[in-house]
Amino acid sequence: MKFRHVVLFNGQAFKVPQGIQRIDHLATHGWQLRYGGTKMFSDHSADGSGAAAALEKATRELLRRIATLQAPTTLQRAPSQNKTSDLPPGISGPIVRQRSGSGLREASLSVLIPRFGEKPRRRTVYIGTENTYTLQKYEAALARAIQMRQEAEAAYQRDVTRAKRAEGRKLKAERKTG
């Protein structure tokens, strides 16, 4: 898990886990948890004397949420505003190519397969040649492409959550030992 070194206005220094932010504004002083929604943990003091106790509560809640909620991901859930087709995110096409030595053009869809901790892969789903291309073949290829993308997203989500929970268990063990 990533940590930041945070120094408060009163000089106190803290090692803060990712997902917790410090809020010091006018009459509001505390730690804001940003994981699976937001929650404020107030210092209940204007001088910051309750910051350590509030950070402890925020960290406990962070660990609880990591253990029970799916990890947030950066996967794109909706098509980009600049996308000119109505295809779901991660799917492009149809792409028309003519292979060398062939007199026919062929069409396919391109699917971006996200992989946690690795570079994403591109897969193609064949639709047909210019002689065999039909709306039914396009719809069948699109259904296969959507299924491939959904399976990859589910695997990505599972792997991100596993990694985040392992980080949470490690942090919890570190806190117990010292």
Contact map, one row per residue, 1 for C-alpha under 8 A:
1110000000000000110000000000000000000000000000000000000000000000000000000000000000000000000000000000000000000000000000000000000000000000000000000000000000000000000100110010000000
1111000000000000110000000000000000000000000000000000000000000000000000000000000000000000000000000000000000000000000000000000000000000000000000000000000000000000000000000000000000
1111100000000011110000000000000000000000000000000000000000000000000000000000000000000000000000000000000000000000000000000000000000000000000000000000000000000000000000000000000000
0111110000000011110000000000000000000000000000000000000000000000000000000000000000000000000000000000000000000000000000000000000000000000000000000000000000000000000000000000000000
0011111000001111000000000000000000000000000000000000000000000000000000000000000000000000000000000000000000000000000000000000000000000000000000000000000000000000000000000000000000
0001111100001111000000000000000000000000000000000000000000000000000000000000000000000000000000000000000000000000000000000000000000000000000000000000000000000000000000000000000000
0000111111111100000000000000000000000000000000000000000000000000000000000000000000000000000000000000000000000000000000000000000000000000000000000000000000000000000000000000000000
0000011111111000000000000000000000000000000000010000000000000000000000000000000000000000000000000000000000000000000000000000000000000000000000000000000000000000000000000000000000
0000001111110000000000000000000000000000000000010000000000000000000000000000000000000000000000000000000000000000000000000000000000000000000000000000000000000000000000000000000000
0000001111110000000000000000000000000000000000110000000000000000000000000000000000000000000000000000000000000000000000000000000000000000000000000000000000000000000000000000000000
0000001111111000000000000000000000000000000000000000000000000000000000000000000000000000000000000000000000000000000000000000000000000000000000000000000000000000000000000000000000
0000001111111100000000000000000000000000000000000000000000000000000000000000000000000000000000000000000000000000000000000000000000000000000000000000000000000000000000000000000000
0000111100111110000000000000000000000000000000000000000000000000000000000000000000000000000000000000000000000000000000000000000000000000000000000000000000000000000000000000000000
0000111000011111000000000000000000000000000000000000000000000000000000000000000000000000000000000000000000000000000000000000000000000000000000000000000000000000000000000000000000
0011110000001111100000000000000000000000000000000000000000000000000000000000000000000000000000000000000000000000000000000000000000000000000000000000000000000000000000000000000000
0011110000000111110110000000000000000000000000000000001000000000000000000000000000000000000000000000000000000000000000000000000000000000000000000000000000000000000000000000000000
1111000000000011111100000000000000000000000000000000000000100000000000000000000000000000000000000000000000000000000000000000000000000000000000000000000000000000000000000000000000
1111000000000001111110000000000000000000000000000000000000000000000000000000000000000000000000000000000000000000000000000000000000000000000000000000000000000000000000000000000000
0000000000000000111110000000000011100000000000000000000000000100000000000000000000000000000000000000000000000000000000000000000000000000000000000000000000000000000000000000000000
0000000000000001111111000000001111000000000000000000000001100100000000000000000000000000000000000000000000000000000000000000000000000000000000000000000000000000000000000000000000
0000000000000001011111100000001111000000000000000000000000000000000000000000000000000000000000000000000000000000000000000000000000000000000000000000000000000000000000000000000000
0000000000000000000111110000111100000000000000000000000000000000000000000000000000000000000000000000000000000000000000000000000000000000000000000000000000000000000000000000000000
0000000000000000000011111001111100000000000000000000000000000000000000000000000000000000000000000000000000000000000000000000000000000000000000000000000000000000000000000000000000
0000000000000000000001111111110000000000000000000000000000000000000000000000000000000000000000000000000000000000000000000000000000000000000000000000000000000000000000000000000000
0000000000000000000000111111100000000000000000000000000000000000000000000000000000000000000000000000000000000000000000000000000000000000000000000000000000000000000000000000000000
0000000000000000000000011111100000000000000000000000000000000000000000000000000000000000000000000000000000000000000000000000000000000000000000000000000000000000000000000000000000
0000000000000000000000011111100000000000000001000000000000000000000000000000000000000000000000000000000000000000000000000000000000000000000000000000000000000000000000000000000000
0000000000000000000000111111110000000000010001000000000000000000000000000000000000000000000000000000000000000000000000000000000000000000000000000000000000000000000000000000000000
0000000000000000000001111111111000000000011111010000000000000000000000000000000000000000000000000000000000000000000000000000000000000000000000000000000000000000000000000000000000
0000000000000000000001110001111100000001111100000010011000000000000000000000000000000000000000000000000000000000000000000000000000000000000000000000000000000000000000000000000000
0000000000000000000111100000111110000001111000000010011001000000000000000000000000000000000000000000000000000000000000000000000000000000000000000000000000000000000000000000000000
0000000000000000000111100000011111000111100000000000000001000000000000000000000000000000000000000000000000000000000000000000000000000000000000000000000000000000000000000000000000
0000000000000000001110000000001111101111100000000000000001000100000000000000000000000000000000000000000000000000000000000000000000000000000000000000000000000000000000000000000000
0000000000000000001110000000000111111110000000000000000000000000000000000000000000000000000000000000000000000000000000000000000000000000000000000000000000000000000000000000000000
0000000000000000001000000000000011111100000000000000000000000100110000010000000000000000000000000000000000000000000000000000000000000000000000000000000000000000000000000000000000
0000000000000000000000000000000001111100000000000000000000000000100010010000000000000000000000000000000000000000000000000000000000000000000000000000000000000000000000000000000000
0000000000000000000000000000000011111110000000000000000000000000000000000000000000000000000000000000000000000000000000000000000000000000000000000000000000000000000000000000000000
0000000000000000000000000000000111111111000000000000000000000000000000000000000000000000000000000000000000000000000000000000000000000000000000000000000000000000000000000000000000
0000000000000000000000000000000111001111100000000000000000000000000000000000000000000000000000000000000000000000000000000000000000000000000000000000000000000000000000000000000000
0000000000000000000000000000011110000111110000000000000000000000000000000000000000000000000000000000000000000000000000000000000000000000000000000000000000000000000000000000000000
0000000000000000000000000000011110000011111000000000011011000000000000000000000000000000000000000000000000000000000000000000000000000000000000000000000000000000000000000000000000
0000000000000000000000000001111000000001111100000110010000000000000000000000000000000000000000000000000000000000000000000000000000000000000000000000000000000000000000000000000000
0000000000000000000000000000111000000000111111011110110000000000000000000000000000000000000000000000000000000000000000000000000000000000000000000000000000000000000000000000000000
0000000000000000000000000000110000000000011111000100000000000000000000000000000000000000000000000000000000000000000000000000000000000000000000000000000000000000000000000000000000
0000000000000000000000000000100000000000001111111100000000000000000000000000000000000000000000000000000000000000000000000000000000000000000000000000000000000000000000000000000000
0000000000000000000000000011100000000000001111111000000000000000000000000000000000000000000000000000000000000000000000000000000000000000000000000000000000000000000000000000000000
0000000001000000000000000000000000000000000011111000000000000000000000000000000000000000000000000000000000000000000000000000000000000000000000000000000000000000000000000000000000
0000000111000000000000000000100000000000001011111110000000000000000000000000000000000000000000000000000000000000000000000000000000000000000000000000000000000000000000000000000000
0000000000000000000000000000000000000000001011111111000000000000000000000000000000000000000000000000000000000000000000000000000000000000000000000000000000000000000000000000000000
0000000000000000000000000000000000000000011110011111110000000000000000000000000000000000000000000000000000000000000000000000000000000000000000000000000000000000000000000000000000
0000000000000000000000000000011000000000011000011111111000000000000000000000000000000000000000000000000000000000000000000000000000000000000000000000000000000000000000000000000000
0000000000000000000000000000000000000000000000001111111100000000000000000000000000000000000000000000000000000000000000000000000000000000000000000000000000000000000000000000000000
0000000000000000000000000000000000000000001000000111111110000000000000000000000000000000000000000000000000000000000000000000000000000000000000000000000000000000000000000000000000
0000000000000000000000000000011000000000111000000111111111000000000000000000000000000000000000000000000000000000000000000000000000000000000000000000000000000000000000000000000000
0000000000000001000000000000011000000000100000000011111111100000000000000000000000000000000000000000000000000000000000000000000000000000000000000000000000000000000000000000000000
0000000000000000000000000000000000000000000000000001111111110000000000000000000000000000000000000000000000000000000000000000000000000000000000000000000000000000000000000000000000
0000000000000000000000000000000000000000100000000000111111111000000000000000000000000000000000000000000000000000000000000000000000000000000000000000000000000000000000000000000000
0000000000000000000100000000001110000000100000000000011111111100000000000000000000000000000000000000000000000000000000000000000000000000000000000000000000000000000000000000000000
0000000000000000100100000000000000000000000000000000001111111110000000000000000000000000000000000000000000000000000000000000000000000000000000000000000000000000000000000000000000
0000000000000000000000000000000000000000000000000000000111111111000000000000000000000000000000000000000000000000000000000000000000000000000000000000000000000000000000000000000000
0000000000000000000000000000000000000000000000000000000011111111100000000000000000000000000000000000000000000000000000000000000000000000000000000000000000000000000000000000000000
0000000000000000001100000000000010100000000000000000000001111111110000000000000000000000000000000000000000000000000000000000000000000000000000000000000000000000000000000000000000
0000000000000000000000000000000000000000000000000000000000111111111000000000000000000000000000000000000000000000000000000000000000000000000000000000000000000000000000011001000000
0000000000000000000000000000000000000000000000000000000000011111111100000000000000000000000000000000000000000000000000000000000000000000000000000000000000000000000000000000000000
0000000000000000000000000000000000110000000000000000000000001111111110000000000000000000000000000000000000000000000000000000000000000000000000000000000000000000000000000000000000
0000000000000000000000000000000000100000000000000000000000000111111111100000000000000000000000000000000000000000000000000000000000000000000000000000000000000000000110010000000000
0000000000000000000000000000000000000000000000000000000000000011111110000000000000000000000000000000000000000000000000000000000000000000000000000000000000000000000010010000000000
0000000000000000000000000000000000000000000000000000000000000001111111000000000000000000000000000000000000000000000000000000000000000000000000000000000000000000000000000000000000
0000000000000000000000000000000000010000000000000000000000000000111111100000000000000000000000000000000000000000000000000000000000000000000000000000000000000000000000000000000000
0000000000000000000000000000000000000000000000000000000000000000010111110000000000000000000000000000000000000000000000000000000000000000000000000000000000001100100000000000000000
0000000000000000000000000000000000000000000000000000000000000000010011111000000000000000000000000000000000000000000000000000000000000000000000000000000000001001100100000000000000
0000000000000000000000000000000000110000000000000000000000000000000001111100000000000000000000000000000000000000000000000000000000000000000000000000000000000001100000000000000000
0000000000000000000000000000000000000000000000000000000000000000000000111110000000000000000000000000000000000000000000000000000000000000000000000000000000001001000000000000000000
0000000000000000000000000000000000000000000000000000000000000000000000011111000000000000000000000000000000000000000000000000000000000000000000000000000000000000000000000000000000
0000000000000000000000000000000000000000000000000000000000000000000000001111100000000000000000000000000000000000000000000000000000000000000000000000000010000000000000000000000000
0000000000000000000000000000000000000000000000000000000000000000000000000111111000000000100000000000000000000000000000000000000000000000000000000000000000000000000000000000000000
0000000000000000000000000000000000000000000000000000000000000000000000000011111000000000100000000000000000000000000000000000000000000000000000000000000000000000000000000000000000
0000000000000000000000000000000000000000000000000000000000000000000000000001111100000001100000000000000000000000000000000000000000000000000000000000000000000000000000000000000000
0000000000000000000000000000000000000000000000000000000000000000000000000001111110100111100000000000000000000000000000000000000000000000000000000000000000000000000000000000000000
0000000000000000000000000000000000000000000000000000000000000000000000000000011111100000100000000000000000000000000000000000000000000000000000000000000000000000000000000000000000
0000000000000000000000000000000000000000000000000000000000000000000000000000001111100000000000000000000000000000000000000000000000000000000000000000000000000000000000000000000000
0000000000000000000000000000000000000000000000000000000000000000000000000000000111110000000000000000000000000000000000000000000000000000000000000000000000000000000000000000000000
0000000000000000000000000000000000000000000000000000000000000000000000000000001111111100000000000000000000000000000000000000000000000000000000000000000000000000000000000000000000
0000000000000000000000000000000000000000000000000000000000000000000000000000000001111100000000000000000000000000000000000000000000000000000000000000000000000000000000000000000000
0000000000000000000000000000000000000000000000000000000000000000000000000000000000111110000000000000000000000000000000000000000000000000000000000000000000000000000000000000000000
0000000000000000000000000000000000000000000000000000000000000000000000000000001000111111000000000000000000000000000000000000000000000000000000000000000000000000000000000000000000
0000000000000000000000000000000000000000000000000000000000000000000000000000001000001111101100000000000000000000000000000000000000000000000000000000000000000000000000000000000000
0000000000000000000000000000000000000000000000000000000000000000000000000000011000000111111000000000000000000000000000000000000000000000000000000100000000000000000000000000000000
0000000000000000000000000000000000000000000000000000000000000000000000000001111100000011111000000000000000000000000000000000000000000000000000000000000000000000000000000000000000
0000000000000000000000000000000000000000000000000000000000000000000000000000000000000001111100000000000000000011100000000000000000000000000000000000100000000000000000000000000000
0000000000000000000000000000000000000000000000000000000000000000000000000000000000000011111110000000000000001111000000000000000000000000000000001100100000000000000000000000000000
0000000000000000000000000000000000000000000000000000000000000000000000000000000000000010011111100000000000001110000000000000000000000000000000000000000000000000000000000000000000
0000000000000000000000000000000000000000000000000000000000000000000000000000000000000000001111100000000000011100000000000000000000000000000000000000000000000000000000000000000000
0000000000000000000000000000000000000000000000000000000000000000000000000000000000000000000111110000000000111100000000000000000000000000000000000000000000000000000000000000000000
0000000000000000000000000000000000000000000000000000000000000000000000000000000000000000000111111000000000111100000000000000000000000000000000000000000000000000000000000000000000
0000000000000000000000000000000000000000000000000000000000000000000000000000000000000000000001111100000011110000000000000000000000000000000000000000000000000000000000000000000000
0000000000000000000000000000000000000000000000000000000000000000000000000000000000000000000000111110000011100000000000000000000000000000000000000000000000000000000000000000000000
0000000000000000000000000000000000000000000000000000000000000000000000000000000000000000000000011111011111000000000000000000000000000000000000000000000000000000000000000000000000
0000000000000000000000000000000000000000000000000000000000000000000000000000000000000000000000001111111110000000000000000000000000000000000000000000000000000000000000000000000000
0000000000000000000000000000000000000000000000000000000000000000000000000000000000000000000000000111110000000000000000000000000000000000000000000000000000000000000000000000000000
0000000000000000000000000000000000000000000000000000000000000000000000000000000000000000000000000011111000000000000000000000000000000000000000000000000000000000000000000000000000
0000000000000000000000000000000000000000000000000000000000000000000000000000000000000000000000000111111110000000000000000000000000000000000000000000000000000000000000000000000000
0000000000000000000000000000000000000000000000000000000000000000000000000000000000000000000000000110111110000000000000000000000000000000000000000000000000000000000000000000000000
0000000000000000000000000000000000000000000000000000000000000000000000000000000000000000000000000110011111000000000000000000000011100000000000000000000000000000000000000000000000
0000000000000000000000000000000000000000000000000000000000000000000000000000000000000000000000011110011111100000000000000000000011000000000000000000000000000000000000000000000000
0000000000000000000000000000000000000000000000000000000000000000000000000000000000000000000000011100000111110000000000000000001111000000000000000000000000000000000000000000000000
0000000000000000000000000000000000000000000000000000000000000000000000000000000000000000000001111000000011111000000000000000011111001000000000000000000000000000000000000000000000
0000000000000000000000000000000000000000000000000000000000000000000000000000000000000000000011110000000001111100000000000001111100000000000010000000000000000000000000000000000000
0000000000000000000000000000000000000000000000000000000000000000000000000000000000000000001111100000000000111110000000000001111000000000000011001000000000000000000000000000000000
0000000000000000000000000000000000000000000000000000000000000000000000000000000000000000001111100000000000011111000000000111100000000000000000001000000000000000000000000000000000
0000000000000000000000000000000000000000000000000000000000000000000000000000000000000000011100000000000000001111100000000111100000000000000000001001100000000000000000000000000000
0000000000000000000000000000000000000000000000000000000000000000000000000000000000000000011000000000000000000111110000011110000000000000000000000000100000000000000000000000000000
0000000000000000000000000000000000000000000000000000000000000000000000000000000000000000010000000000000000000011111000011110000000000000000000000001100110000000000000000000000000
0000000000000000000000000000000000000000000000000000000000000000000000000000000000000000000000000000000000000001111100111000000000000000000000000000000110010000000000000000000000
0000000000000000000000000000000000000000000000000000000000000000000000000000000000000000000000000000000000000000111111111000000000000000000000000000000100110000000000000000000000
0000000000000000000000000000000000000000000000000000000000000000000000000000000000000000000000000000000000000000011111100000000000000000000000000000000000010011000000000000000000
0000000000000000000000000000000000000000000000000000000000000000000000000000000000000000000000000000000000000000001111100000000000000000000000000000000000000000000000000000000000
0000000000000000000000000000000000000000000000000000000000000000000000000000000000000000000000000000000000000000001111110000000000000000000000000000000000000000000000000000000000
0000000000000000000000000000000000000000000000000000000000000000000000000000000000000000000000000000000000000000011111111000000000000000000000000000000000000000000000000000000000
0000000000000000000000000000000000000000000000000000000000000000000000000000000000000000000000000000000000000001111001111100000000000000000000000000000000000000000000000000000000
0000000000000000000000000000000000000000000000000000000000000000000000000000000000000000000000000000000000000001111000111110000000000000000000000000000000000000000000000000000000
0000000000000000000000000000000000000000000000000000000000000000000000000000000000000000000000000000000000000111100000011111000000000000000000000000000000000000000000000000000000
0000000000000000000000000000000000000000000000000000000000000000000000000000000000000000000000000000000000000111100000001111100000000000000000000000000000000000000000000000000000
0000000000000000000000000000000000000000000000000000000000000000000000000000000000000000000000000000000000011110000000000111110000000000000000000000000000000000000000000000000000
0000000000000000000000000000000000000000000000000000000000000000000000000000000000000000000000000000000000011110000000000011111000000000000011011000000000000000000000000000000000
0000000000000000000000000000000000000000000000000000000000000000000000000000000000000000000000000000000000111000000000000001111100000000000010000000000000000000000000000000000000
0000000000000000000000000000000000000000000000000000000000000000000000000000000000000000000000000000000001111000000000000000111110001000110010000000000000000000000000000000000000
0000000000000000000000000000000000000000000000000000000000000000000000000000000000000000000000000000000001110000000000000000011111111100100000000000000000000000000000000000000000
0000000000000000000000000000000000000000000000000000000000000000000000000000000000000000000000000000000111100000000000000000001111111000000000000000000000000000000000000000000000
0000000000000000000000000000000000000000000000000000000000000000000000000000000000000000000000000000000111100000000000000000000111111000000000000000000000000000000000000000000000
0000000000000000000000000000000000000000000000000000000000000000000000000000000000000000000000000000000100000000000000000000000111111000000000000000000000000000000000000000000000
0000000000000000000000000000000000000000000000000000000000000000000000000000000000000000000000000000000000000000000000000000000111111100000000000000000000000000000000000000000000
0000000000000000000000000000000000000000000000000000000000000000000000000000000000000000000000000000000000100000000000000000001111111110110000000000000000000000000000000000000000
0000000000000000000000000000000000000000000000000000000000000000000000000000000000000000000000000000000000000000000000000000000100011111110000000000000000000000000000000000000000
0000000000000000000000000000000000000000000000000000000000000000000000000000000000000000000000000000000000000000000000000000000000001111111000000000000000000000000000000000000000
0000000000000000000000000000000000000000000000000000000000000000000000000000000000000000000000000000000000000000000000000000000000000111111100000000000000000000000000000000000000
0000000000000000000000000000000000000000000000000000000000000000000000000000000000000000000000000000000000000000000000000000001100001111111110000000000000000000000000000000000000
0000000000000000000000000000000000000000000000000000000000000000000000000000000000000000000000000000000000000000000000000000001000001111111111000000000000000000000000000000000000
0000000000000000000000000000000000000000000000000000000000000000000000000000000000000000000000000000000000000000000000000000000000000011111111100000000000000000000000000000000000
0000000000000000000000000000000000000000000000000000000000000000000000000000000000000000000000000000000000000000000000000000000000000001111111110000000000000000000000000000000000
0000000000000000000000000000000000000000000000000000000000000000000000000000000000000000000000000000000000011000000000000000111000000000111111111000000000000000000000000000000000
0000000000000000000000000000000000000000000000000000000000000000000000000000000000000000000000000000000000001000000000000000100000000000011111111100000000000000000000000000000000
0000000000000000000000000000000000000000000000000000000000000000000000000000000000000000000000000000000000000000000000000000000000000000001111111110000000000000000000000000000000
0000000000000000000000000000000000000000000000000000000000000000000000000000000000000000000000000000000000000000000000000000100000000000000111111111000000000000000000000000000000
0000000000000000000000000000000000000000000000000000000000000000000000000000000000000000001000000000000000001110000000000000100000000000000011111111100000000000000000000000000000
0000000000000000000000000000000000000000000000000000000000000000000000000000000000000001001000000000000000000000000000000000000000000000000001111111110000000000000000000000000000
0000000000000000000000000000000000000000000000000000000000000000000000000000000000000000000000000000000000000000000000000000000000000000000000111111111000000000000000000000000000
0000000000000000000000000000000000000000000000000000000000000000000000000000000000000000000000000000000000000010100000000000000000000000000000011111111100000000000000000000000000
0000000000000000000000000000000000000000000000000000000000000000000000000000000000000000011000000000000000000011100000000000000000000000000000001111111110000000000000000000000000
0000000000000000000000000000000000000000000000000000000000000000000000000000000000000000000000000000000000000000000000000000000000000000000000000111111111000000000000000000000000
0000000000000000000000000000000000000000000000000000000000000000000000000000000000000000000000000000000000000000000000000000000000000000000000000011111111100000000000000000000000
0000000000000000000000000000000000000000000000000000000000000000000000000000000000000000000000000000000000000000111000000000000000000000000000000001111111110000000000000000000000
0000000000000000000000000000000000000000000000000000000000000000000000000010000000000000000000000000000000000000110000000000000000000000000000000000111111111000000000000000000000
0000000000000000000000000000000000000000000000000000000000000000000000000000000000000000000000000000000000000000000000000000000000000000000000000000011111111100000000000000000000
0000000000000000000000000000000000000000000000000000000000000000000000000000000000000000000000000000000000000000001000000000000000000000000000000000001111111110000000000000000000
0000000000000000000000000000000000000000000000000000000000000000000000000000000000000000000000000000000000000000011100000000000000000000000000000000000111111111000000000000000000
0000000000000000000000000000000000000000000000000000000000000000000001101000000000000000000000000000000000000000000000000000000000000000000000000000000011111111100000000000000000
0000000000000000000000000000000000000000000000000000000000000000000001000000000000000000000000000000000000000000000000000000000000000000000000000000000001111111110000000000000000
0000000000000000000000000000000000000000000000000000000000000000000000000000000000000000000000000000000000000000000100000000000000000000000000000000000000111111111000000000000000
0000000000000000000000000000000000000000000000000000000000000000000000111000000000000000000000000000000000000000000100000000000000000000000000000000000000011111111100000000000000
0000000000000000000000000000000000000000000000000000000000000000000001110000000000000000000000000000000000000000000000000000000000000000000000000000000000001111111110000000000000
0000000000000000000000000000000000000000000000000000000000000000000000000000000000000000000000000000000000000000000000000000000000000000000000000000000000000111111111000000000000
0000000000000000000000000000000000000000000000000000000000000000000000000000000000000000000000000000000000000000000000000000000000000000000000000000000000000011111111100000000000
1000000000000000000000000000000000000000000000000000000000000000010000100000000000000000000000000000000000000000000000000000000000000000000000000000000000000001111111110000000000
0000000000000000000000000000000000000000000000000000000000000000011000000000000000000000000000000000000000000000000000000000000000000000000000000000000000000000111111111000000000
0000000000000000000000000000000000000000000000000000000000000000000000000000000000000000000000000000000000000000000000000000000000000000000000000000000000000000011111111100000000
1000000000000000000000000000000000000000000000000000000000000000000000000000000000000000000000000000000000000000000000000000000000000000000000000000000000000000001111111110000000
1000000000000000000000000000000000000000000000000000000000000010011000000000000000000000000000000000000000000000000000000000000000000000000000000000000000000000000111111111000000
0000000000000000000000000000000000000000000000000000000000000010000000000000000000000000000000000000000000000000000000000000000000000000000000000000000000000000000011111111100000
0000000000000000000000000000000000000000000000000000000000000000000000000000000000000000000000000000000000000000000000000000000000000000000000000000000000000000000001111111110000
1000000000000000000000000000000000000000000000000000000000000000000000000000000000000000000000000000000000000000000000000000000000000000000000000000000000000000000000111111111000
0000000000000000000000000000000000000000000000000000000000000010000000000000000000000000000000000000000000000000000000000000000000000000000000000000000000000000000000011111111100
0000000000000000000000000000000000000000000000000000000000000000000000000000000000000000000000000000000000000000000000000000000000000000000000000000000000000000000000001111111110
0000000000000000000000000000000000000000000000000000000000000000000000000000000000000000000000000000000000000000000000000000000000000000000000000000000000000000000000000111111111
0000000000000000000000000000000000000000000000000000000000000000000000000000000000000000000000000000000000000000000000000000000000000000000000000000000000000000000000000011111111
0000000000000000000000000000000000000000000000000000000000000000000000000000000000000000000000000000000000000000000000000000000000000000000000000000000000000000000000000001111111
0000000000000000000000000000000000000000000000000000000000000000000000000000000000000000000000000000000000000000000000000000000000000000000000000000000000000000000000000000111111
0000000000000000000000000000000000000000000000000000000000000000000000000000000000000000000000000000000000000000000000000000000000000000000000000000000000000000000000000000011111
